Amino acid sequence: MRGSRVILVSVVFGCFVASARSQTQDRLLAKVVVEGAVGSTMFSATGDDHTYFDTYSSNGLGTRGGLVIRIPVTERFRLRMGAGAGTRQFRSFTYDYRVPVTSQQTGYSGPNEKTTELTYLSGQLGCDWSPWAWISLVLGAHFPSAMGVTTSPYEPAVPLEVGPELMGGLDLWPVHRMGIMFRYMHGLRPIRDQNVVLWPEVYQRTTTWRTIEFGVLVSLSRKSTGPGLSDSND
């Protein structure tokens, strides 16, 4: 549950820094922003091709929402800490029983087309920089922690390993307290390592994923200073 610990530490530390900065810097105040996004996940596989490997493909929409604390370091540069939850949905062709390797094993069944939905809690750490008041460039890391996996039309669930992701993006603030967000998330480790041993041959495949999101931003802070959340419209 490393992701859950990251979420807790992010929130506690963010609240502490926000409180301290509010007391010492009246002009640069921490801001709380609500994020809500929809997106699509894409998969890439490297390694060998083999009949009995599972394959993944993009299917359906993912969703994500949460809160982000933006902590100013200067008028244009901020630290970001957040927590939230989301879903990712995808399609796969999966073998429920693997190819026999010894005489004691039974045959395989498949490929069977399945739709899988992952639900997760997440934390994020990063920073953003505003070259102009209405735009912010975002860079950081996203830490999803799987809470459940459901598969239809039947179980078992499609195997996958959820890990940390590199996160980059753009925030646009066309009107006061409301904005538009774009995010790109790239997995830092494989979600699936597969192998089939047919002695003396060994077949291996590694699958990774990446996600693109679009969404909206709502600032919960009325008084705002600095780029991205200007006081000019208060």
N, C-alpha and C positions, 0 to 999 in steps of 0.2 A: 504493500500500500504506500510506496514511496510518493506517488502522485498526491495522495491525500495529505501526507505530511507537508509537501510543498505548498499545497493550498492553504493549510492552517498557518504555516510560517509566513507566507506572503501576506495574508490578511492581517495577522497580529503585527508584523513588522511595519506594514503599510500604515496601519492605524497609529502606531507609535510615532513614526516619522512625521505623519501628517499633523498630529497633535503638537509635536515639538516645533515644527516649522511654523504652524499657525501662531504660536506664542511669540516666536522670535522674529518673524518676517511678516508684517502686515500686508506688504505689497505683493508677495509671491505666496499665494495660498494654494494648498492642495485641492484638487478637484475630483469629484466622484462622477464617473460617466457610466451609463448603462449601455451595454453592447448587445445587439441582436442581429443574427446573421443566418443566411441560408447558403448552401454551397454544394459542391460535388467532389467526390473522391475518385482519384485515378490510380491505377496500379501499374507497376512495371516489374517484369521478371527477367533475371539474368541467370545464365547457366545452361544446363542441358534441357532438351525436349524429351519427354517420355510420355507414353500413353497413360500412365497411372498417376501423373501429377495433377493435383488440383489447380485450377486456373481461376483468376479473379478478374472481374471487370466492373467498370463504373455503372451504377444503376440507382436511380432515385436520388432524393435530396437529403443532405445532412442539415442539421440545425445546431445553433450554439447561442447561448445567452449568458450574461453575467455582469458583474460590476468590476470596474477598473478604477484604481486610485492613481491620479497623475500628480506627481510630486515635483514641483519646479526646483531645478538646480540654478538655472539662470532664466531670463525671460524667454529664451528660445529652446532651451534643453530641459527635458523632464525625465524622471524615472517613472516606470509604470509597474504596478503590481495588481493582479486581479485574480478572481475566482469565478467559476461558473459551471455550467453543465451543458451537455449536448448529445446529439445522436449522429450516427453515420450509417448509411444504408447502402448495401452493395449486392451484386449478383455473383454467383460462382458456379462452376461445374465441378462437383465433388464426388470422390469415390468413398463410399461408406465402409467398404472392406478392401483392404490393400491386397496387392498381388501376392500370391503364395510364395514365401521364401523357403519354407521347409515343408516336408510332407505332412506335418501336423496342422497346417493352416488351411483354411477354406479359401475359396475364390473370392473375387471382388464383385461388387455391385456398382454399376455406374456407367458413364457419368450421369449424375443427377443434378438438374438445375435447381439451385436454391437461392432464396433471397434472405439476407442476414441483416439484422439491425443491431448495432452496437450502441449502448447507452453509457455515458461516462461523466465523471466529474473532472474538472480541470483547474489548473492554476497557470498563471503566466507571469513572467518577469521580463523586463526589457526597458527600453527608453524610446523617446521620440524627440524629434528636432523639427522646429518650425521655421523655414526660411521666410514665410509670410504669415500674417495673422490667421489666414483662412485655411492653411494646409499644414499637415504634420506627416513626416516620414517616420515609420515605426519599424523597430528591429528588436527582436528578443527571442524568447523560447516559450513553447507551449508544452504543458505537462498533463496529458490526459491519463486518467486512471479508470480502467474498465469497471463498470458496475454490473453489467449484464449483457448477454448476447442471446438473441432469439433468432431462430431459423425456421423458415417455412419452405415447402409445405410440411416438413417433418424434421425432427431432430435425428442425429446429433448436430450440435452447432459446428459451424465451420471454424477450424482452428485458426487463431491469430494471436500475435503478441503485440500489445499496445505499449509504445514507448515515447520518449520525449521527441519534440519536433522543433525545428528551426522555424521562426515566424517572422515574416516581413510584410509590410503593407503601407497603406496610405489612408489618412483621415482628411476629409474635406468638410469645412464648416461654412456652407453657403448662407445659413441664417443663424442668428444667435441661439445658442443652447441646443441646436439640432444639427447633426452632421451625417455624412455618408462614409462608410468604411469599406476598404478592400483588404483582404488578407490572403497570403500564400503560406501554407504550412508544409514543410518537407520533413518526413520521418528521418531521424538520425540513426535508426537501426532497422533491420528487416522486421516485418510483421510475420514472416513465415520462412523457415528454412526447411526444405523437403529433400529427402533422399530415398532412392530405391537401390537396393543391393541385389544384383543378379551376378553372383560371383563368376568370373573375376571382375566384372564391370560394376562400377558405382556411378549412379546418375544423381546429380544434385541440382537444385534450383532454389534461388533466393528471390523473394518477392518483397518489394517496398511499395510505399504509397505516398501520395501527396494530395493536398486538399486546397481548393480555391473557394473563397467565401466573399459574398457581398452582403452588406447590411446597413443598419442605421445606428446612430449614436444620439444619446440624449444626456445632456449635462444636468445633474441634480443640484449644482451649485449656482445660486443666483448671482452673487458677486463674483466677478471674474476679472483677472488681469493677466496680461501677457498674451503671446500669439496663440491662436487656436481657440481661445475663449475670451474674446475681447470685451472690455467694459463699455465699448462705444454704444452698444445697444441696450444697456441697462435702463 
